[in-house]
Every structure is written in C-alpha cells, then in structure tokens.
Amino acid sequence: MANGSDSPFPLSEMMTQGFEQTRKAMASYLDFFQKNIKASPLLETDLNKKMKTYMEQNIAAASEFAQKVSKAKDLQDFWRIQTEFMQAQWKAFTEQMKDLGETAAKSAPNVMKGLSS
C-alpha cells in the first residue's frame, strides 16, 4: 500500500488509532475514578465498585473491537464487526443499567440513614 501499512483496509488503521486514543482517555478516567474512591471511604460503595467493574469491561470491549476492526478485509467486513460490537454494547449497557439501578435502589435507604445521623 502507498502508506506502507500492512492493513488490507486503510480506514481500519484510522479507526484503530481513534479507538486507541479513546481507550487511553477511558483508562485515564478509570484511574481518576479509582483514586477518588480510594480517597474517601464513603465513596467505596457497592454501586461505585460495580461502576468500576463495568468501566473496565467496557474499556476491554472497546480495545478488542479496535483489534478486530484493524483486521477488517474490506468495508463489508468492517461494518459486520461494527454492527456486532454495537449490538453487544447495547446489550451490555442495558444489563449494566438495570444492575446499577437495582444496586442504587438497594443502597438508597442506607445512604439516607447516614445523612440523617
């Protein structure tokens, strides 16, 4: 290829670079989140622990997607990978939001008790 890339689908290289930048930004946010949780024991709740776990899972999924899309053979392959990723992420997002909502509802009475003490 003219740009010296081994990728059979040049757009995937741009996408890989974009996703790598996004992954780094998400990892920085996760690091910031973890430091703040450790700084205050009040923030170390089940809800925050689950949010941290879900962020880690989402970062890993985005990283895996970037690896797969970088190997796309053509535009059709790229869209197949993209579609599979988006479907999996919507399913994960739905499950994560349901779980976080249930966890928040369970922990709300304890938070209210702590505030009234």
C-alpha positions as CSV (number, residue, x, y, z in Angstrom):
1,M,0.0,0.0,0.0
2,A,1.1,3.6,-0.6
3,N,1.2,4.5,3.1
4,G,3.3,1.4,4.0
5,S,0.6,-0.2,6.0
6,D,0.0,-3.9,6.1
7,S,-3.7,-3.4,6.6
8,P,-5.8,-4.5,3.7
9,F,-8.4,-1.9,4.7
10,P,-6.8,1.5,5.3
11,L,-9.8,3.0,7.1
12,S,-9.4,0.4,9.8
13,E,-5.9,1.9,10.6
14,M,-7.5,5.3,11.2
15,M,-10.2,3.7,13.3
16,T,-7.7,1.8,15.3
17,Q,-5.8,5.0,16.1
18,G,-9.0,6.7,17.1
19,F,-10.1,3.8,19.3
20,E,-6.6,3.7,20.9
21,Q,-6.9,7.4,21.8
22,T,-10.4,6.7,23.2
23,R,-9.2,3.7,25.2
24,K,-6.4,5.8,26.7
25,A,-8.9,8.5,27.7
26,M,-11.2,6.0,29.2
27,A,-8.3,4.4,31.1
28,S,-7.3,7.8,32.4
29,Y,-10.9,8.4,33.6
30,L,-11.0,5.0,35.3
31,D,-7.7,5.8,37.0
32,F,-9.2,9.1,38.2
33,F,-12.4,7.4,39.4
34,Q,-10.3,4.8,41.3
35,K,-8.2,7.4,43.0
36,N,-11.3,9.3,44.2
37,I,-12.9,6.1,45.5
38,K,-9.7,5.3,47.5
39,A,-9.5,8.9,48.8
40,S,-12.9,8.7,50.5
41,P,-14.2,5.5,52.2
42,L,-17.7,7.0,51.9
43,L,-17.4,6.6,48.1
44,E,-16.4,2.9,48.4
45,T,-19.9,1.6,47.9
46,D,-21.3,-1.4,46.0
47,L,-22.6,0.9,43.4
48,N,-19.2,2.5,42.7
49,K,-17.5,-0.9,42.7
50,K,-19.9,-2.1,40.1
51,M,-19.4,1.1,38.1
52,K,-15.7,0.5,38.2
53,T,-16.1,-3.1,37.0
54,Y,-18.4,-2.1,34.2
55,M,-15.9,0.6,33.1
56,E,-13.1,-1.9,33.0
57,Q,-15.3,-4.3,30.9
58,N,-16.3,-1.6,28.5
59,I,-12.7,-0.5,28.0
60,A,-11.7,-4.1,27.3
61,A,-14.6,-4.5,24.8
62,A,-13.5,-1.3,23.0
63,S,-9.9,-2.5,22.9
64,E,-11.0,-5.8,21.5
65,F,-13.1,-4.1,18.9
66,A,-10.2,-1.9,17.8
67,Q,-8.1,-5.0,17.3
68,K,-10.8,-6.7,15.3
69,V,-11.6,-3.7,13.2
70,S,-7.9,-3.2,12.4
71,K,-8.0,-6.6,10.7
72,A,-11.1,-5.9,8.5
73,K,-10.6,-7.0,5.0
74,D,-13.0,-4.6,3.3
75,L,-15.8,-2.2,4.0
76,Q,-18.4,-5.1,4.4
77,D,-16.2,-6.8,7.0
78,F,-15.7,-3.5,8.8
79,W,-19.5,-3.0,9.0
80,R,-20.1,-6.5,10.2
81,I,-17.5,-6.1,13.0
82,Q,-19.0,-2.6,13.8
83,T,-22.6,-4.0,13.9
84,E,-21.6,-6.9,16.2
85,F,-19.8,-4.6,18.5
86,M,-22.7,-2.1,18.8
87,Q,-25.2,-4.9,19.4
88,A,-23.1,-6.4,22.1
89,Q,-22.5,-3.0,23.7
90,W,-26.2,-2.1,23.7
91,K,-27.0,-5.5,25.4
92,A,-24.2,-4.9,27.9
93,F,-25.4,-1.3,28.5
94,T,-28.9,-2.4,29.1
95,E,-27.8,-5.1,31.6
96,Q,-25.4,-2.7,33.3
97,M,-28.0,0.0,33.7
98,K,-30.5,-2.5,35.1
99,D,-28.0,-3.8,37.6
100,L,-26.8,-0.3,38.6
101,G,-30.4,0.8,39.1
102,E,-31.2,-2.1,41.3
103,T,-28.0,-1.6,43.3
104,A,-28.7,2.1,43.7
105,A,-32.3,1.4,44.9
106,K,-31.0,-1.1,47.5
107,S,-28.3,1.3,48.8
108,A,-30.5,4.4,48.9
109,P,-32.0,3.6,52.4
110,N,-28.5,3.2,53.8
111,V,-27.4,6.5,52.3
112,M,-30.4,8.3,53.8
113,K,-29.7,6.8,57.2
114,G,-26.1,8.0,57.0
115,L,-27.2,11.5,56.1
116,S,-29.7,11.8,58.9
117,S,-27.2,10.6,61.6
